[in-house]
Amino acid sequence: MPSGFAEGPAQVFRPWAGAVLSGTLLMACHVGVGGHVVPSHYAQSFDSASSSCRTNPALCVQVAGEETVIPRAGQRLAEFGISVGTIQAALGPEQKVRIEQVLSECANEARLKVLLEHMDGKSPTPVECDEKKKFGGKVRTRAQFFGEEMHQAAFQCVQEKLSVLRPGGFSLEPRYRYDQRTRRRELISVEEEQALLEEGCFSELKGTIKPDVVIHSGDPLQPEFVYDFKFPCKNTSEVIWCLYSRGPYAGRRRNAVYEEVLGTRPSQVLPWIGVIP
């Protein structure tokens, strides 16, 4: 999200049973929404930025050069769905395992769905990943387009499955504001975020973070586990969290920032690989 990020270039593309995202050259990450540029890692991965423009497709290119990846209705239900059902007071180890199984399943299903729809089920070659033309009505790389499509499919899957498994106990792309001096975090509602974007108050979102999935016991301000989806296009041998290049988190990696702000170490979710701490 925002946030936003970039990761290193991939070198080869192996079968997806062993696909993970990596690189040796770290590109710039984005913080908030001001002064963004399109991260070059999109040429190497089916990945999307966690930026505020996700909630307002009309502002995406104008604000951050990135596109939306999440249906707002699903985010609203998940983020403020505490009344949907009763949540366990504590997240037991068995339920955590099941939740991570769901996330892994959704990553797999999302990738398959998009490749079946656009590639007849085949994995794209490195050249096809880098191809830049009009995809989905916008000029971008195939990796960018697939990343957005896969994220959206994954979020829809998570919404459906976790609403049954853990109703009211998860949030999709909640946005947090964090005061480094007082060490207090604040949840920014979808309505507030939308209003700030519509009014052009992008600086108000600078330094905020927006993880993909947060598991909690009914209060998003008390996160228990945090996850980010990754959909690599080209394959390498390791996963690298992005390095922020500007803003209050400049020089720090995203996972370290997430851990400081949310108080829990985040994990990544990749197709066929599953959850990676």
C-alpha positions as CSV (number, residue, x, y, z in Angstrom):
1,M,0.0,0.0,0.0
2,P,0.9,3.6,1.8
3,S,3.1,3.6,1.7
4,G,4.1,1.8,-1.4
5,F,7.2,-0.1,-2.1
6,A,9.7,-1.5,-4.5
7,E,11.7,-4.6,-4.7
8,G,14.7,-6.0,-6.6
9,P,14.8,-7.3,-10.1
10,A,14.3,-11.0,-10.7
11,Q,16.6,-13.0,-12.9
12,V,14.9,-16.2,-14.1
13,F,11.4,-17.7,-14.0
14,R,11.2,-21.2,-12.7
15,P,8.1,-23.3,-12.2
16,W,5.8,-21.7,-9.7
17,A,6.2,-24.5,-7.2
18,G,9.4,-22.7,-6.3
19,A,8.6,-19.2,-7.1
20,V,9.5,-16.4,-4.7
21,L,10.2,-12.7,-5.2
22,S,13.7,-11.3,-4.7
23,G,16.5,-9.2,-6.2
24,T,19.8,-7.7,-5.5
25,L,19.2,-4.1,-6.5
26,L,16.8,-2.3,-4.0
27,M,14.6,0.3,-5.6
28,A,12.8,3.2,-3.9
29,C,9.8,2.7,-1.7
30,H,7.0,5.2,-1.3
31,V,5.8,6.7,2.0
32,G,2.3,8.2,2.1
33,V,1.1,9.5,-1.2
34,G,3.1,12.7,-1.9
35,G,5.8,12.7,-4.6
36,H,5.4,9.2,-5.7
37,V,6.8,7.6,-8.8
38,V,5.9,4.2,-10.3
39,P,8.2,1.6,-8.7
40,S,10.3,-0.3,-11.2
41,H,9.7,-3.6,-9.4
42,Y,6.5,-3.8,-11.3
43,A,8.5,-5.0,-14.3
44,Q,9.6,-8.0,-12.3
45,S,6.6,-8.9,-10.1
46,F,2.8,-9.4,-10.1
47,D,2.7,-6.9,-7.2
48,S,0.8,-3.8,-6.4
49,A,1.6,-0.8,-4.3
50,S,-0.3,-0.4,-1.0
51,S,-1.2,3.2,-1.7
52,S,-4.2,5.3,-0.8
53,C,-5.3,5.4,-4.4
54,R,-6.6,1.9,-4.0
55,T,-9.8,3.3,-2.6
56,N,-10.2,5.8,-5.4
57,P,-9.3,4.4,-8.9
58,A,-10.0,7.8,-10.5
59,L,-7.1,9.3,-8.5
60,C,-4.6,6.5,-8.9
61,V,-2.6,7.7,-11.9
62,Q,-2.8,11.3,-10.8
63,V,-1.7,10.7,-7.2
64,A,0.8,7.9,-7.3
65,G,1.0,6.3,-10.7
66,E,-0.4,3.2,-9.3
67,E,-3.7,1.4,-9.6
68,T,-6.4,0.1,-7.2
69,V,-6.3,-3.5,-6.1
70,I,-9.1,-3.9,-3.6
71,P,-12.9,-3.6,-3.8
72,R,-14.0,-0.9,-1.4
73,A,-17.1,-2.8,-0.3
74,G,-15.1,-5.7,0.9
75,Q,-12.7,-3.5,2.8
76,R,-15.5,-1.6,4.5
77,L,-17.1,-4.9,5.6
78,A,-13.9,-6.4,6.8
79,E,-12.5,-3.3,8.5
80,F,-15.7,-2.4,10.4
81,G,-17.4,-5.8,10.5
82,I,-17.2,-6.5,14.2
83,S,-21.0,-6.9,14.4
84,V,-20.9,-9.7,11.7
85,G,-20.4,-12.4,14.3
86,T,-18.8,-13.4,17.6
87,I,-15.0,-13.4,17.7
88,Q,-12.9,-15.6,19.9
89,A,-11.3,-13.6,22.7
90,A,-7.9,-15.0,21.8
91,L,-6.6,-16.4,18.6
92,G,-5.6,-20.0,19.2
93,P,-2.7,-21.7,17.3
94,E,-5.1,-24.0,15.4
95,Q,-7.1,-21.1,14.1
96,K,-3.9,-19.2,13.2
97,V,-2.9,-22.2,11.1
98,R,-6.3,-22.3,9.4
99,I,-6.2,-18.6,8.7
100,E,-2.8,-19.0,7.1
101,Q,-4.1,-21.9,5.1
102,V,-6.9,-19.7,3.8
103,L,-4.4,-16.9,2.8
104,S,-2.2,-19.4,1.0
105,E,-5.3,-20.9,-0.8
106,C,-6.4,-17.5,-1.8
107,A,-3.0,-16.6,-3.2
108,N,-3.0,-19.8,-5.3
109,E,-6.6,-19.3,-6.5
110,A,-6.0,-15.6,-7.4
111,R,-2.9,-16.5,-9.5
112,L,-4.7,-19.3,-11.3
113,K,-7.8,-17.3,-11.9
114,V,-5.9,-14.4,-13.6
115,L,-3.6,-16.7,-15.6
116,L,-6.5,-18.8,-16.8
117,E,-8.3,-15.6,-17.9
118,H,-5.4,-13.9,-19.6
119,M,-2.8,-16.5,-20.4
120,D,-4.8,-19.7,-20.9
121,G,-3.3,-20.9,-17.6
122,K,0.3,-20.5,-18.8
123,S,3.0,-18.6,-16.8
124,P,4.3,-15.6,-18.6
125,T,7.9,-15.5,-19.8
126,P,10.3,-12.8,-18.5
127,V,9.8,-10.9,-21.7
128,E,6.0,-11.1,-21.4
129,C,6.3,-9.9,-17.8
130,D,8.2,-6.8,-18.9
131,E,6.0,-6.1,-21.9
132,K,4.4,-2.6,-21.6
133,K,1.3,-1.7,-23.5
134,K,-2.4,-1.0,-22.8
135,F,-3.6,-3.6,-20.3
136,G,-7.1,-3.2,-18.8
137,G,-7.4,0.2,-20.4
138,K,-4.2,1.7,-19.1
139,V,-0.6,1.7,-20.3
140,R,1.5,-0.4,-18.0
141,T,3.5,-3.7,-17.9
142,R,1.8,-7.0,-17.9
143,A,3.4,-7.6,-14.4
144,Q,1.6,-4.5,-13.1
145,F,-1.7,-5.5,-14.6
146,F,-1.5,-9.1,-13.4
147,G,-0.4,-7.9,-9.9
148,E,-3.5,-5.7,-9.6
149,E,-5.8,-8.4,-10.9
150,M,-4.3,-11.1,-8.6
151,H,-4.5,-8.8,-5.5
152,Q,-8.1,-8.0,-6.2
153,A,-8.9,-11.7,-6.6
154,A,-7.1,-12.6,-3.4
155,F,-8.9,-9.9,-1.4
156,Q,-12.2,-11.2,-2.6
157,C,-11.3,-14.7,-1.7
158,V,-10.1,-13.7,1.8
159,Q,-13.2,-11.7,2.4
160,E,-15.4,-14.6,1.6
161,K,-13.5,-17.2,3.5
162,L,-12.5,-15.3,6.6
163,S,-16.0,-13.9,7.0
164,V,-16.9,-17.4,7.8
165,L,-13.8,-18.5,9.7
166,R,-13.2,-15.3,11.7
167,P,-16.1,-12.9,11.3
168,G,-15.3,-9.4,12.5
169,G,-11.8,-10.4,13.4
170,F,-9.9,-9.3,10.3
171,S,-9.3,-6.1,8.2
172,L,-8.4,-5.8,4.6
173,E,-6.0,-3.0,3.9
174,P,-6.6,-0.9,7.0
175,R,-4.7,2.4,7.0
176,Y,-2.8,3.4,10.1
177,R,-1.4,6.7,11.2
178,Y,1.5,6.4,13.7
179,D,3.1,9.0,16.0
180,Q,6.7,8.0,16.4
181,R,7.1,10.4,19.4
182,T,4.2,9.0,21.5
183,R,4.2,5.6,19.9
184,R,0.5,5.7,19.4
185,R,-1.3,4.4,16.3
186,E,-4.6,5.6,14.9
187,L,-6.9,3.9,12.4
188,I,-8.0,6.0,9.4
189,S,-11.4,5.1,8.2
190,V,-12.2,4.5,4.6
191,E,-14.5,7.5,4.7
192,E,-11.7,9.8,6.1
193,E,-9.1,8.5,3.6
194,Q,-11.5,9.0,0.7
195,A,-12.3,12.5,1.8
196,L,-8.6,13.4,2.2
197,L,-7.9,12.2,-1.3
198,E,-10.9,13.9,-2.8
199,E,-9.8,17.2,-1.2
200,G,-6.3,16.8,-2.3
201,C,-4.9,16.6,1.2
202,F,-2.3,14.0,0.3
203,S,0.1,15.2,3.0
204,E,-2.3,14.1,5.6
205,L,-1.6,10.5,4.6
206,K,2.2,10.8,4.4
207,G,3.9,8.3,6.6
208,T,0.8,6.1,7.0
209,I,1.0,2.4,6.4
210,K,-1.6,0.0,4.8
211,P,-0.9,-3.7,5.1
212,D,-2.9,-6.2,3.1
213,V,-4.5,-8.3,5.9
214,V,-4.6,-7.7,9.6
215,I,-5.9,-10.3,12.0
216,H,-7.3,-9.1,15.3
217,S,-10.0,-9.9,17.9
218,G,-12.4,-7.2,16.8
219,D,-10.3,-4.1,17.2
220,P,-8.0,-3.3,14.2
221,L,-6.0,-1.1,16.6
222,Q,-5.0,-4.3,18.5
223,P,-3.5,-6.4,15.6
224,E,-2.4,-10.0,16.3
225,F,-1.0,-10.9,12.9
226,V,-0.2,-9.0,9.7
227,Y,0.2,-10.3,6.2
228,D,1.2,-8.9,2.8
229,F,0.4,-10.7,-0.5
230,K,3.2,-11.1,-3.1
231,F,2.7,-12.2,-6.7
232,P,6.1,-12.5,-8.3
233,C,6.2,-12.6,-12.1
234,K,9.9,-13.5,-12.5
235,N,11.3,-16.0,-10.1
236,T,14.4,-15.7,-7.9
237,S,15.6,-17.4,-4.7
238,E,14.6,-15.1,-1.9
239,V,12.1,-12.5,-0.8
240,I,13.2,-9.0,0.1
241,W,11.0,-6.4,1.9
242,C,11.2,-3.0,0.4
243,L,13.4,-0.2,1.6
244,Y,11.8,3.1,2.1
245,S,13.8,5.9,0.4
246,R,11.9,9.0,1.7
247,G,9.6,10.2,4.5
248,P,9.7,9.3,8.2
249,Y,10.8,5.7,7.5
250,A,13.6,6.5,5.0
251,G,16.3,3.9,5.1
252,R,14.2,1.3,6.9
253,R,12.5,-1.9,5.5
254,R,8.8,-2.2,5.4
255,N,8.6,-5.2,7.7
256,A,10.5,-3.4,10.4
257,V,8.2,-0.4,10.1
258,Y,5.1,-2.7,10.2
259,E,6.5,-4.3,13.3
260,E,7.1,-1.0,15.1
261,V,3.7,0.5,14.2
262,L,1.6,-2.6,14.7
263,G,3.6,-4.4,17.4
264,T,3.7,-7.7,15.5
265,R,6.1,-9.1,12.9
266,P,4.5,-9.3,9.4
267,S,4.6,-12.2,7.1
268,Q,4.4,-12.5,3.3
269,V,2.0,-14.8,1.4
270,L,3.1,-16.1,-2.0
271,P,1.3,-18.5,-4.4
272,W,2.4,-22.2,-3.9
273,I,4.9,-21.1,-1.3
274,G,2.5,-20.0,1.3
275,V,3.2,-17.9,4.4
276,I,6.8,-16.7,4.8
277,P,7.7,-15.0,8.1
